[in-house]
Amino acid sequence: MSRKTKNLIKLVAIVIVLILVFMELGIVAIPALVGYKFWLSIIAFCMVLIAS
């Protein structure tokens, strides 16, 4: 993988985690994702591991 691709994967993972944190704090409400918060955090963690 190129450096640009790795950085893009990490950026997407960070955005996913930020959305989850904002949902937990009540700043953002995305009803379709409420049931998948745990799995989205696992996916973001795996994306960071793959990009490393």
C-alpha positions as CSV (number, residue, x, y, z in Angstrom):
1,M,0.0,0.0,0.0
2,S,1.2,3.5,-0.7
3,R,1.6,6.1,2.0
4,K,-1.4,8.1,0.7
5,T,-3.6,5.0,0.9
6,K,-2.5,4.3,4.5
7,N,-3.2,7.9,5.5
8,L,-6.6,7.8,3.9
9,I,-7.5,4.6,5.8
10,K,-6.4,6.1,9.1
11,L,-8.4,9.3,8.4
12,V,-11.6,7.3,7.7
13,A,-11.0,5.4,10.9
14,I,-10.6,8.6,12.9
15,V,-13.8,10.1,11.3
16,I,-15.7,6.9,12.3
17,V,-14.5,7.1,15.9
18,L,-15.3,10.9,16.1
19,I,-18.8,10.2,14.9
20,L,-19.2,7.5,17.5
21,V,-17.9,9.8,20.3
22,F,-20.3,12.6,19.2
23,M,-23.1,10.1,19.2
24,E,-22.2,9.0,22.7
25,L,-22.1,12.7,23.9
26,G,-25.4,13.4,22.3
27,I,-24.1,16.0,19.9
28,V,-24.9,13.9,16.7
29,A,-27.9,11.6,16.4
30,I,-27.8,8.9,13.7
31,P,-30.5,6.4,14.5
32,A,-29.4,3.9,12.0
33,L,-26.0,3.5,13.6
34,V,-27.0,3.4,17.3
35,G,-27.1,-0.4,17.3
36,Y,-23.8,-0.8,15.6
37,K,-21.6,1.5,17.8
38,F,-19.5,-1.4,19.1
39,W,-18.9,-3.0,15.7
40,L,-18.1,0.4,14.1
41,S,-15.4,0.9,16.7
42,I,-14.0,-2.6,16.1
43,I,-14.0,-1.9,12.3
44,A,-12.1,1.5,12.9
45,F,-9.6,-0.3,15.1
46,C,-9.0,-3.0,12.5
47,M,-8.6,-0.3,9.8
48,V,-5.8,1.3,11.8
49,L,-4.1,-2.0,12.3
50,I,-4.3,-2.8,8.6
51,A,-2.9,0.6,7.7
52,S,0.0,0.3,10.2
